[in-house]
Amino acid sequence: MKSARQVAFDMAIASRSAGPVPATDVSRLIADLRAELEERDERIRQLEDIVRGKEWALPPDVEAALTPTEARMLALLAAREMCTREALFEASRGVGSHDDATNIKVVDVHVSKMRRRITPLGIVIQSVWGRGYRLDAASRDRLRSWNGEAAAALAAAAFLGALAGSAA
């Protein structure tokens, strides 16, 4: 199946040789292009959330020990096997929101501060020389298992809330 963009290109080529394109075809094409754009915008938003680590919840004791920026970075580390400094930099600033004056070395500063705060909680950030950072296996498993339990608790609460709402 052709995308709306491909159809638009084909229509433009056809209109050069066959005359103008009917208005109904143009209206349908515009609607298709808008739908594709909305889908793409939603996918970009989802990917930005992944890069920022928004889909991961952290245990309350861990989250309380960190700044919001550090919490986003730790959530990203928990979501991936290994994170590059560039990915952590994007998570710390938000995709495309940093200025040229900000140096990527700020990631090293954040990681250093995070290590001091979360090592007493049993979470270890390891350096991957020349590549980035990762959580040790036990730390990643702890955060992932807590995240799974939190998601299950939220789903159960939403289900019970829906039951209570339908019973009223």
Buried (B, 14 or more C-beta within 10 A) or exposed (E): EEEBEEBBEEBEEEEEEEEEBEEEEBEEBEEBBEEEEEEEEEEEEEEBEBBBBBEBBBBEEBBEBBEEBBBBBBBBBBBBEEBBBEBBBBBBBEEEEBEEEEEEEBBBEBBEBBBEBBEEBEBBBBEEEEEBBBBEEEBBEBBBEBBEEBEEEEEEEEEEEEEEEEEE
